[in-house]
Amino acid sequence: MDFDLSGDQKILQTSVREFLNKECSKDKVRELEEDERGYDIEMWKKMAELEWMGVVFPEEYGGTEGDFIDLMILVEEMGRYILPSPFFSTILSSLSILEYGDEGQKEKFLPKIAKGEEIWTLALMESSVTYEASGIKLRAIPEKEEYILEGTKLFVPYAHVADRLLVVARTSEEKNPKDGITVFIVDVAKTKGLEVEVIPTAAHDKQCEVRFDHVKVSKDNVLGDVGRGWDVVNFIIQRGAVLKCAEMVGGAQAVLEMANDYAKERVQFDRPIGSFQAIQHKLADMFTEIEGLRYLVYEAAWMINVGSPSDLLISMGKAKANEVYQRTCIEGIRIHGAIGFTREEDVGLYYLRTKAAEFAFGDTDSHRKQIAIELERS
């Protein structure tokens, strides 16, 4: 396996980095933390013009025929700049439309997503706060040509600005909790009985509570097969976990570079602090961990790209990313000294996002459990 980027991929990486360096300063990040929408509309339009939203779509749906590695490169650079944006939730939803949608759904939704005309998000987690199928309790009751949705979803990113939701619901109670689950496409603007409330979080990442009170959804808006929705959910979780790891790699790399630059500039006892062995060891450990994580995540992404997702690699990557990102941020703050804990220092912005990233698509304990299961099977 050769994980070196191709010429086109290096061009993509450079162009994304240059755009975000210009458009997504840390002052902009701080500004958007306080913004009601949580993202910049003009920046979103520019991203669409650069064809980021359709990077993995076929040309017939307005895409650029890229692959999962191209998407991973995009997300890694977004993590480097901690871009506040509904891009992640939208592109993850679109991957499931591309994989499980019928031709009518693809033709209706994908071109709009590619043009940046619609924001999508996944309504999956509930009060049990688990990614296990047993946690799906929101009911979908059949009624003539519709389903009636009743229940509540938590931690739905950017639901307050979303045009459509992918809602994971239970259409029947079965012995195996993975059976009887169905995924629905819900048009927010045209749906009555839907209430959305933003949940305050340390990461300012616009997580929402979404309440469904007798919400009607046409049977035409079922994604995939009725009762077989866990296949769709598993597809999303696999890709979401790897992309979240890539985002965390980008963030960790940015923190390492900030810490290294600060160590060269900060002088104590008439010497840059980077000349002290204790600081050098911290930086060396940070660099080693990030590089090890990067290759693990790239391998997991490569397996998805060739059509053979590895649950073992995905869980290894996510468990390691959760710990490496947090340790990198903590050490970066320590290298900065007391000032690193202040809001004025950029390194703190990354640390605030470590917990949100850790629990997205499975925390460390859940992925360690999955690693043990995969090892037992081998």
Helices and strands as residue ranges (DSSP letters): H 7-23, H 26-33, H 41-49, G 59-61, H 68-80, H 87-100, H 103-114, E 120-123, G 133-135, E 139-143, E 146-157, G 159-161, E 164-170, E 181-187, E 194-199, E 207-218, G 219-221, E 222-223, H 229-265, E 267-268, E 271-272, G 273-275, H 277-305, H 311-336, G 337-341, H 347-351, H 354-359, H 364-377
